[in-house]
């Protein structure tokens, strides 16, 4: 279902005493892996289904105009990666499963079929963090915002050009990409509509 571009959701439940739930909330951050691990033990599975979340009409044409300077009616008319002169490097950073993200990227024209098979074009957020080999998120009191300090900026440069889609992205990965591109004097525009986009949008 994910490979077909559907958002896959499973339902499960368990009964839990109020006191035990209070203990979990007091013991862990409700976003921590430990909290999820404890809460999700011994669940009773109900069902799995896929939700269709189609791209907006006309999106592919707009993305092509950004990337290539013009709209292509047929994807086969798009120049190969060796010969094209990209106007803008368009990226998709989403919380979706990697296969759902890949399909969405194809449908939106962010990547071509051949690009989707290239190493490092579509990446899970954990792969991105592993590749960077360390960074520190710091608060800048002058700018009143968080900043990313890379331990080895060369690692960011290695993936910056070829990386087009980041799946399972959190607010941290979005901030990493915005900060990294800005550090290389790149001009960047970003859009998003969730709380996970707030730091990077700022």
N, C-alpha and C positions, 0 to 999 in steps of 0.2 A: 504494500500500500504506500509506503514511504517513497519507493522508487517511482510510483505513479503520481507523485506530487501531493498525496493526501497527508493531512495532519493526523497522525495515529494516536488515538486515546484509548486507554484501557480503564475499566472501572473495577474496583475491588473495595472491600470494607472489612472492618472488624469492630467488635464491641470493646470499649475501653472505659474503665472507671474514671470518673471526673478527677479524683485525687491523683491517679497515675498520670493523666494528661497534664495536670498542674505541675507535677514533678518534672515532666519532660520539658515543659516551657521554662521552668526555673533552672534546669540543669544545662540546657543547650540553647544556642541561637536557633531560631526556627528555620534558618536557611542552611544550617550546618549539615554535613554528611552524617554525623553521629545522630542528630535529631531524626533525619529521614530514615536511617537504618533502624532505629528503635521503633519508630512509628509504623514502619512498613513491614514489620515481622508478622508472620502468621495471618496475612490477609486472605480473605475469601474472594476468589476471582469471580467476576460477573460476566464481563464481555469486553470485546475490543471492536472499535469501528474507526473508519477514516472519514475525515471532514474535507470537503473540497473548498479550497480558498483560491479562486482563480485570480490571475493578474488583471489589472484594469485594462479595459479596451484601449488600444493605441499605445500602451506602454512600450512594447517592443520597438516601435518606430521611433519613439522619443529617445530610447536608450541608444539605438543605432545612430541617430543624429549626434548624440553626445560623443559616442565612441569613434565614429568614422567621418563625421561631418555631413553625412547624408543618410537617407533611409534606403534600405535595400528591400525590394519586394520578395526576393527569394534568398534564403540563407546561403545557397550555393554560389550566389554572386558576390558574397563577402570575400574580400581579399584574404589570402593566407596570412598567418601571423608574421611571416618573414617580410611581406611586402607592404602591409598596411601601415598607415600613419595615424595612429590613434590620436584623437583630439583630447579625450578624457578617459582616465582609467576608472571605470564604474565598478563598485564593489557591493556585494550583498552581505550584511552581517545579521544573522538571524538566530533565534533560539531553537529553530526547527532541527529535526534529525538531518544528518548529512545528506541522505538520499533525497529527502524532501527539498532541501536547500538546493541541491544540484539540479533537480527538475525545475524548480522555480527560476533558477538562474538561466536555464536553457529557454524556458518559455518567455522570460522577460528580455532575452537577447543580451544578457550580461556576459554570457559565455556561449561559444559555439560547441558543437558536439566534439570536434577535435580538441578544443581547449579543455573540455570537461575530463578528458583522459590524460592530460598533461600532469606530471608530478608537481605538486605544490599549488595547483590552481584552486582546488576545492579542499578545504582543511577543517578538521574538527578543532574547536577552541583549545582543547588540551594539547593538540599537536603544535599549535601556534606557541603556546606558553613553553612547551618543551624545547622547541627550536630556538627560542630567544635566549635560552640559557641564563635566565635571571633578569629581574628588573625590580625597581622599588617604586611604590606609589607614595608620593609625598604631597603634603598640603602646602600650597604657596599662599601665605597670608597677605601678600601684596596684591595678588590677582584674585584672591578669594576663590581658588579652585584647586583641584587635584592635578598633579602632573606625574608623568611617568619618567623615571630615570633608568635608562637601559644600561646594564652592566657591560654589554658588548654590542655596540650599535651596528657593527658589521653584520650580525645575525639578522637584524631587522632589514637591512639593505638587501640581503640575499633573497628574502621572500617578498619584499614590497612590490616588485614589478609583476611577478607571476601570480600572486595570490589574489583571487577574485571573489571567492565565497568562503565565509567563515560560518560553520554550523555550530549549534549549541553555544552561541556567543552570549556572554554576559555583558554587563556594563563595563567590566574591566577590559575585555578584548576590544570593545568599541573605542574606549579611551586610548588604548595602546596604539591602534591604527591612526587615530586622529593626531595624537602627540608625535608619533614617529614621522608621519608625512610632513607635519608642520616643522619638525626639526630639520628636515631636508629642504626647507624653504618651499615646500609644495603648497599650492593653493588647494584648499579642501572645502567642500560643501557637504553637509550631512542633513538627512531628514530622518525622523523617527517619531513614533507616537506612544511610546511606553516609558515607564519610569526607568527602565534599563538604558534608555537613550540619553537621559538627562545630563549626566556628567560630560559625555562626548559632545552633546549639542552646545553646552555652555562653553 
